[in-house]
Amino acid sequence: MKFAKRLYPIVDRGCFPNSDALLLTTAALLAAGCTLIQYRNKQCNARQTLDEARELKARWGESVKLIMNDRADLCLAAGFDGLHVGQDDLSPEAARRIIGPDRWLGVSTHNPEQLAVADQTSADYLAIGPVFATQSKANPDPVVGLAGVRRAKELTRKPLVAIGGITRANARSVIDAGADAVAVISDLLRDPRKSAEEFLQILG
């Protein structure tokens, strides 16, 4: 697999007061030219999450690759294009058995040891982070820095996504350190279309 563009937006339900706000932001990101979006929802129950996911799929499923965070069952039920799992979620191989061979599978890692293990799985891409300090998680893992991105790149030939505290001010340095794409939450929230357009311009 290959990322069509270097920006990997995550729309996190916890950042929005309601579904309408999340959908408006998603529309703005797509208008800016984003081609891949991860949907994360740790606030709502399974039914609400599935309803929201299906709305995303119905509106934009033909124009963007949609990745479900954590929930392999909801990934299938909503007809999403892929799944992203963390260290405390389903194992990559258990997730792969559920979603099948054709959907994308991403795995979060936070140190060289986790990345080396994930590299041996059927994951299509690996994430490393947090690269910088982040406010998007209540109990973030230790910051890995740009050195952590460079080290991760040495350990895998799979596409590498950097995540954690990435902004327009530092995104280019993360790509230069070896990341194939950057996952962003917070720095896309204010004026999402303009922010995404600026990211895409910076990332090239």
matplotlib code that plots the C-alpha trace (Angstrom):
import matplotlib.pyplot as plt

x = [0.0, 1.0, -0.4, -1.8, -1.1, 1.0, -1.8, -3.8, -6.6, -8.3, -11.8, -12.2, -15.8, -14.6, -13.5, -17.1, -20.3, -22.5, -22.5, -23.3, -20.1, -18.1, -19.7, -19.1, -15.5, -15.2, -16.8, -14.3, -11.3, -12.5, -13.0, -9.4, -8.2, -7.9, -8.2, -7.9, -9.7, -9.7, -12.9, -12.3, -15.2, -14.6, -17.5, -20.6, -22.0, -21.7, -25.1, -24.4, -20.9, -22.2, -24.9, -22.3, -19.9, -22.6, -23.4, -19.8, -19.8, -23.1, -21.9, -18.3, -17.5, -16.9, -14.4, -12.4, -10.8, -12.4, -10.5, -12.3, -10.4, -10.4, -13.6, -13.2, -16.9, -18.0, -15.5, -17.3, -20.8, -20.2, -18.4, -15.2, -12.0, -9.7, -9.1, -6.6, -5.8, -3.7, -1.6, -4.5, -7.0, -7.4, -4.1, -3.3, -3.7, -7.1, -8.2, -7.0, -9.1, -12.2, -11.7, -10.2, -7.3, -8.4, -9.0, -6.2, -4.9, -2.8, -1.2, -0.1, 3.3, 5.2, 8.7, 11.2, 10.2, 6.5, 7.2, 9.5, 6.7, 4.1, 6.4, 6.1, 2.3, 0.0, -0.4, -0.4, 1.1, 2.6, 2.1, 4.8, 4.2, 3.6, 6.3, 5.6, 3.6, -0.1, -3.4, -5.4, -5.0, -5.6, -2.6, -0.2, 2.9, 6.3, 7.3, 9.5, 10.7, 12.1, 14.8, 12.1, 10.7, 14.1, 14.7, 11.2, 12.0, 15.1, 13.1, 10.4, 9.7, 6.0, 4.6, 5.1, 2.6, 3.8, 1.3, 1.2, 1.4, 2.0, 1.2, 1.8, 4.9, 6.6, 5.0, 7.7, 10.4, 8.5, 8.4, 12.1, 12.8, 11.3, 7.5, 5.4, 2.4, 1.4, -1.8, -3.3, -6.3, -6.0, -4.4, -7.2, -10.0, -10.0, -11.0, -10.4, -10.5, -7.8, -5.8, -5.8, -4.9, -1.9, -0.9, -1.1, 1.0, 3.6, 3.9, 4.1]
y = [0.0, 3.6, 6.8, 9.0, 12.1, 12.6, 13.9, 11.4, 13.2, 11.7, 12.9, 12.2, 12.3, 13.5, 16.8, 17.6, 18.5, 16.5, 14.4, 17.4, 19.2, 16.0, 15.7, 19.4, 19.0, 15.9, 17.6, 20.5, 18.1, 16.4, 19.7, 20.5, 17.4, 14.8, 11.2, 9.2, 9.7, 7.8, 7.9, 7.5, 7.3, 6.4, 8.4, 6.8, 3.3, 0.8, 1.7, 5.4, 4.8, 2.6, 5.1, 7.8, 5.6, 4.6, 8.3, 8.9, 6.0, 7.0, 10.6, 10.1, 6.4, 6.7, 9.6, 8.9, 5.8, 5.5, 3.8, 2.7, 3.1, 0.0, -1.7, -4.5, -5.4, -1.9, -1.6, -4.4, -3.3, 0.2, -1.0, 0.9, 0.4, -0.4, -0.7, 0.8, -0.9, 0.1, -1.9, -2.5, -3.5, -6.7, -8.2, -7.4, -11.0, -11.3, -8.1, -9.4, -12.6, -10.4, -7.8, -10.1, -9.7, -6.8, -4.0, -1.9, -2.6, -0.2, -0.7, 1.9, 1.5, 3.6, 2.2, 0.2, -3.1, -2.7, -1.6, -4.6, -6.9, -5.2, -5.3, -9.1, -9.0, -8.6, -4.9, -2.7, 0.3, 1.1, 4.2, 5.6, 8.1, 10.3, 12.3, 15.4, 16.1, 15.7, 16.7, 14.2, 11.3, 11.4, 9.1, 9.4, 7.2, 8.8, 11.2, 9.5, 12.7, 12.9, 10.4, 7.9, 8.4, 7.9, 4.8, 3.4, 4.0, 1.9, -1.0, -1.4, -1.3, -0.8, 2.7, 4.7, 7.1, 9.5, 10.7, 12.9, 16.7, 17.2, 20.7, 22.7, 24.1, 20.8, 18.5, 18.9, 17.9, 14.7, 13.8, 14.6, 12.2, 9.4, 9.3, 8.5, 10.4, 12.4, 11.7, 14.9, 15.7, 19.0, 21.2, 20.5, 21.6, 25.3, 26.2, 22.6, 23.2, 26.0, 24.0, 20.9, 22.8, 24.3, 20.9, 19.5, 22.3, 22.0, 18.2, 18.3]
z = [0.0, -0.4, 1.0, -1.8, 0.3, 3.4, 5.6, 7.6, 9.5, 12.5, 13.3, 17.0, 18.3, 21.6, 19.9, 18.7, 20.5, 18.2, 15.0, 12.8, 13.9, 13.1, 9.7, 8.9, 9.7, 7.6, 4.7, 5.0, 5.1, 2.0, 0.3, 1.1, -0.8, 2.0, 0.6, 3.9, 7.2, 10.4, 12.5, 16.3, 18.7, 22.3, 23.7, 22.2, 22.5, 19.7, 18.1, 18.1, 16.7, 14.0, 13.0, 12.7, 10.8, 8.3, 7.8, 6.9, 4.6, 2.9, 2.3, 1.3, 0.9, -2.8, -2.4, 0.7, 2.3, 5.7, 8.6, 11.8, 15.1, 17.3, 16.4, 13.8, 14.1, 13.4, 10.5, 8.8, 9.7, 8.3, 5.2, 6.1, 4.1, 7.0, 10.7, 13.1, 16.3, 19.4, 21.8, 24.1, 21.3, 19.3, 18.2, 14.5, 13.5, 15.4, 13.7, 10.3, 10.7, 11.2, 8.5, 5.9, 3.6, 1.5, 4.1, 5.3, 8.8, 10.8, 14.2, 16.8, 18.3, 20.9, 21.0, 18.9, 20.6, 19.8, 16.3, 15.6, 16.8, 14.7, 11.7, 11.7, 11.4, 8.4, 9.2, 6.1, 7.9, 11.3, 13.4, 15.8, 18.5, 20.2, 18.4, 20.4, 23.5, 22.8, 24.4, 22.5, 24.9, 28.7, 29.4, 26.5, 26.1, 26.4, 23.6, 21.0, 19.2, 15.7, 16.8, 17.4, 13.9, 12.4, 14.4, 13.5, 9.8, 10.2, 11.6, 9.0, 5.3, 5.9, 5.5, 8.6, 10.1, 12.8, 15.3, 18.4, 18.7, 15.0, 13.7, 10.6, 12.3, 12.8, 10.2, 7.6, 10.1, 10.8, 7.1, 6.8, 9.7, 7.6, 8.2, 5.1, 6.5, 9.6, 11.6, 12.9, 15.2, 17.1, 14.4, 12.0, 14.3, 13.8, 10.2, 9.1, 5.3, 5.5, 8.0, 5.8, 2.7, 4.5, 5.8, 2.3, 0.9, 3.6, 3.2, -0.6]

ax = plt.figure().add_subplot(projection="3d")
ax.plot(x, y, z, "-o")
ax.set_aspect("equal")
plt.show()
